Amino acid sequence: AQTVTQSQPEMSVQEAETVTLSCTYDTSESDYYLFWYKQPPSRQMILVIRQEAYKQQNATENRFSVNFQKAAKSFSLKISDSQLGDAAMYFCAYRNYGGSQGNLIFGKGTKLSVKP
Amino acid sequence: NAGVMQNPRHLVRRRGQEARLRCSPMKGHSHVYWYRQLPEEGLKFMVYLQKENIIDESGMPKERFSAEFPKEGPSILRIQQVVRGDSAAYFCASSPRDYRGVTEAFFGQGTRLTVV
């Protein structure tokens, strides 16, 4: 069975600085998707970024980028120029390539605080 | 185009009562997924439904929990004879179809169930 591990329960970053959130996963599949979701206090789950395992190029969305290391099964999220609105829980998630869009396996999350 | 709508946002039930959680998927979406988030945990997949069919209920507890997605109306997650351990946030997600593309599921804001 696939698992997703986030080893940092909490992280803190100064406004305008850069922070990296870690995620490792375990799977025997070769094709899959990885996601980072943001959950602010409103509880809304917001997709931040996705990565297809067959793509070697790391995904980027504005200030958010990932470092995808397939051999190491590592998928970290880098947030550049951190803003106060980035404060939230961040969840790493995995989905099999052949699986349905909603059948995701989530890590336990990292709570990110942003200091002004 | 309204997002995934869940109601109620907050639900309080006494032990032994029934809880009914509703989810209206995004317009045009015919696939619904239910997740449970226990305190300090990530989301855990419970069940995947299409209209009038349960596709995957591998994450559903064997007793007291049931889900349906009728031809007309919202999807319902029903918990009978609730216990304190059922206290959690319950999330619904929807997607337009199930194929091997990257189209992600969209999440509602969740229902926080408190059992007293």
Interface residues (C-beta under 8 A of the other chain):
Chain A: V4 Q6 Y33 F35 S42 R43 Q44 M45 L47 R50 E52 F91 A93 Y97 G98 S100 Q101 G102 N103 L104 I105 F106 G107 K108 G109
Chain B: H31 V32 Y33 E40 E41 G42 L43 K44 F45 Y48 I55 D56 A89 F91 A93 S94 S95 D98 R100 V102 T103 E104 A105 F107 Q109 G110 R112
